[in-house]
């Protein structure tokens, strides 16, 4: 059996509640993401692009002719201390005026930040413009992943790690901090749009145990309903930790690959790094909250 066959077998009859398209920082169109998911045997996926629902309508329409459910979703960035955390919204009303206004404001903020970073890199002698970063997709939500891809394509850096180490990381002189929504604002917005708010990949924030517990307590008070317990980079111990947090706070668990196409070449849709499996029963629990 080939490696692809193994992945397809693992994904069969499972779901993936964390995927990205080129509406944000993925490399595949929403249609391509849905087709790949269906080909892999997944029963459902959530399209959760960063701070935008621009790709959801295309993904939903694509699924009309396929044996797969597309869950309208989003991944909102929330300010937390000196960085950010991410809140997934599942089953959101992606045509909500509230969401449209929020997305507009966030995109304007990102555009301001991105232009400032372009200016900083230009002053350092790098030949770069925001139009070149957008390339052939002017409606995409540009993130630092797009900057990284540009720097690699121009031979300025050899890979993503070097791009962030030298030019894009928060410790570099070129980085510009964004203004974020608060975690509570993200949770409430998702609730107001009829969705289920979920704390994404809590382990990767590298928070001390008590601080993570306090953060979850704070978010539950705001209306958090779930936490991502199954994730591509988690060890068994990581998953056990998140499941314990979920149990203590009466949260549902969710799971997803965080698929980005070739921007994360080691992450496959539905199977992550090769052993991710998110059972359909999780989706059934989520639907009970709607």
C-alpha positions in Angstrom: 0.0 0.0 0.0 1.4 3.4 -0.9 1.9 6.3 1.5 -1.0 8.1 -0.2 -3.2 5.0 0.3 -2.3 4.9 4.0 -3.3 8.5 4.4 -6.6 8.0 2.5 -7.4 5.0 4.7 -6.7 7.0 7.9 -8.9 9.8 6.7 -11.8 7.7 5.6 -15.0 8.3 7.6 -13.2 11.0 9.6 -13.5 14.8 9.7 -11.1 17.7 9.8 -12.3 20.8 11.6 -9.3 23.1 10.9 -8.3 23.8 7.3 -7.1 26.8 5.3 -7.4 27.9 1.7 -5.8 30.7 -0.3 -8.5 33.1 1.0 -5.9 33.4 3.9 -2.6 31.7 4.0 -3.2 28.4 2.4 -2.0 27.6 -1.1 -5.1 25.8 -2.5 -8.4 27.3 -3.5 -11.5 26.5 -1.4 -12.7 24.2 -4.3 -9.3 22.4 -4.3 -9.4 22.0 -0.5 -12.9 20.5 -0.6 -12.1 18.2 -3.6 -8.9 16.9 -1.8 -10.9 16.3 1.4 -13.6 14.3 -0.5 -10.9 12.3 -2.4 -9.3 11.5 1.0 -12.6 10.0 2.2 -13.4 12.7 4.8 -17.0 13.0 5.7 -16.8 16.7 6.7 -14.3 19.6 6.9 -14.5 23.1 8.4 -12.9 25.8 6.3 -11.4 28.1 8.9 -9.4 30.8 7.2 -7.7 33.5 9.3 -10.0 36.4 10.0 -12.1 35.9 6.9 -15.0 33.9 5.5 -14.2 34.9 1.9 -13.7 31.3 0.8 -16.6 29.7 2.6 -19.3 30.3 0.0 -17.2 28.7 -2.8 -16.4 25.7 -0.5 -20.0 25.2 0.4 -21.1 25.3 -3.2 -18.4 22.8 -4.2 -19.6 20.3 -1.6 -23.1 20.3 -3.2 -22.0 17.7 -5.7 -19.8 15.7 -3.3 -20.3 13.3 -0.4 -18.9 15.7 2.1 -20.2 18.4 4.4 -18.5 21.8 4.5 -18.8 23.5 7.8 -18.6 27.3 7.6 -15.8 28.4 9.9 -13.2 31.0 10.7 -10.1 31.3 12.8 -10.0 34.6 14.7 -6.8 36.1 16.1 -7.1 37.5 19.6 -4.5 39.6 21.4 -3.0 37.8 24.4 -0.1 39.4 26.4 2.7 40.1 23.9 1.3 37.8 21.2 -2.0 36.2 20.1 -4.1 33.2 20.5 -6.6 31.8 18.0 -10.3 31.1 18.4 -12.1 28.9 15.9 -15.7 29.5 15.0 -17.6 26.5 13.7 -21.0 26.6 12.0 -21.0 30.4 11.9 -23.5 32.4 9.8 -20.9 33.4 7.3 -23.2 35.9 5.7 -23.8 37.8 9.0 -23.5 41.6 8.8 -21.6 41.5 12.2 -19.0 39.1 10.7 -18.7 41.1 7.5 -18.0 44.3 9.5 -15.5 42.6 11.7 -13.7 41.1 8.7 -13.6 44.4 7.1 -12.0 46.0 10.1 -9.5 43.2 10.6 -8.5 43.3 7.0 -7.9 47.0 7.2 -5.8 46.5 10.2 -3.8 43.7 8.6 -3.3 45.8 5.5 -1.9 48.7 7.6 0.4 46.3 9.4 1.6 44.6 6.3 2.4 47.9 4.6 4.4 49.0 7.6 6.4 45.7 7.4 6.9 46.2 3.7 8.2 49.7 4.4 10.6 48.4 7.1 11.9 45.6 4.7 12.3 48.1 1.9 14.4 50.4 4.1 16.6 47.4 4.8 17.3 47.1 1.0 14.9 44.4 0.1 13.0 44.8 -3.2 9.4 44.3 -2.0 6.0 45.8 -2.4 2.6 44.9 -1.0 1.2 44.4 -4.6 3.9 41.7 -5.1 3.0 40.0 -1.9 -0.7 39.8 -3.0 0.4 38.5 -6.4 -2.5 37.0 -8.4 -4.9 36.9 -5.4 -5.7 40.6 -4.4 -8.6 39.5 -2.2 -6.6 37.2 0.1 -5.9 37.9 3.7 -2.1 38.4 3.7 -0.2 37.0 6.7 3.5 36.7 7.4 3.4 33.3 5.6 2.9 35.3 2.4 5.9 37.4 3.2 7.9 34.3 3.9 6.9 32.8 0.5 7.9 36.0 -1.2 11.4 36.1 0.5 12.0 32.5 -0.4 10.9 33.0 -4.1 13.4 35.9 -4.4 16.3 33.9 -2.9 16.6 36.2 0.0 16.1 33.3 2.5 16.3 29.6 1.9 13.2 28.5 4.0 10.5 29.7 6.3 12.6 29.3 9.4 15.2 31.7 8.1 12.5 34.1 7.0 11.1 34.3 10.5 14.5 34.3 12.2 15.8 37.2 10.1 12.9 39.2 9.0 9.4 38.2 10.2 9.7 37.1 13.8 8.4 39.3 16.7 12.0 39.8 17.8 13.2 41.3 14.5 13.4 45.1 13.9 11.1 44.7 10.9 8.1 43.2 12.7 5.1 45.4 13.3 2.6 44.5 16.0 -1.1 44.2 15.1 -4.0 45.6 17.1 -6.2 42.6 18.0 -9.6 41.8 19.3 -9.7 40.6 22.8 -10.2 36.8 23.4 -13.6 37.6 24.9 -14.6 39.7 21.9 -13.7 36.8 19.5 -15.8 34.4 21.5 -18.8 36.7 21.7 -18.6 37.5 18.0 -18.7 33.8 17.1 -21.7 33.3 19.4 -23.5 36.3 18.0 -23.0 34.8 14.5 -24.6 31.5 15.6 -21.4 29.6 15.8 -19.5 27.4 18.3 -16.3 29.0 19.7 -13.4 26.7 20.2 -9.9 27.5 21.6 -7.5 26.4 18.8 -4.3 24.4 19.4 -3.8 25.5 23.1 -0.6 23.5 23.5 1.4 25.5 20.9 1.1 28.7 22.9 3.6 27.1 25.4 1.8 28.5 28.4 2.6 27.2 31.9 -0.1 24.8 33.1 -1.7 27.3 35.5 -1.8 30.1 33.0 -3.4 27.9 30.4 -6.0 26.8 33.0 -6.7 30.5 33.9 -7.0 31.4 30.2 -9.6 28.6 29.6 -11.5 29.7 32.7 -11.6 33.2 31.4 -12.8 32.1 28.0 -15.4 29.8 29.4 -16.9 32.7 31.3 -17.2 34.5 28.0 -19.0 31.6 26.4 -16.3 29.2 25.0 -17.8 25.9 24.0 -14.9 23.7 22.9 -11.2 23.2 22.8 -9.0 21.6 20.1 -7.7 18.4 21.6 -6.7 16.5 18.5 -4.1 18.3 16.4 -1.3 17.5 14.0 1.6 18.4 16.2 0.3 17.0 19.5 1.9 14.1 21.3 -0.2 11.6 23.2 0.6 13.5 26.4 -0.4 16.8 24.8 -3.8 15.4 23.8 -4.3 13.9 27.3 -3.6 17.4 28.8 -6.2 19.1 26.6 -8.7 16.4 27.2 -8.3 16.8 30.9 -8.9 20.6 30.6 -12.0 19.9 28.5 -13.3 17.6 31.1 -12.7 20.0 34.0 -14.5 22.8 32.1 -17.3 20.8 30.5 -16.0 21.7 27.0 -16.5 19.6 23.9 -13.3 18.5 22.1 -12.6 19.2 18.5 -9.7 18.3 16.2 -8.1 19.2 12.9 -5.0 19.1 10.9 -4.4 22.9 10.4 -3.9 22.1 6.7 -2.3 24.9 4.6 -1.3 23.1 1.4 2.3 23.6 0.4 2.8 26.3 3.1 2.9 23.4 5.6 4.1 20.5 3.4 4.3 18.1 6.2 0.6 18.5 7.1 -1.9 16.5 5.1 -5.6 17.2 5.1 -7.4 14.8 7.5 -4.3 13.0 8.7 -1.9 15.8 9.7 1.6 14.2 9.9 0.3 10.8 9.2 -1.5 9.6 12.3 -4.3 12.2 12.9 -7.8 10.9 13.1 -10.8 13.0 14.1 -13.9 10.7 14.5 -17.2 11.8 13.1 -18.8 11.4 16.5 -17.1 14.7 17.5 -19.2 16.5 14.9 -22.3 15.0 16.2 -21.5 16.4 19.7 -20.9 19.9 18.2 -24.2 19.8 16.3 -26.0 19.3 19.6 -24.9 22.8 20.6 -26.5 24.5 17.6 
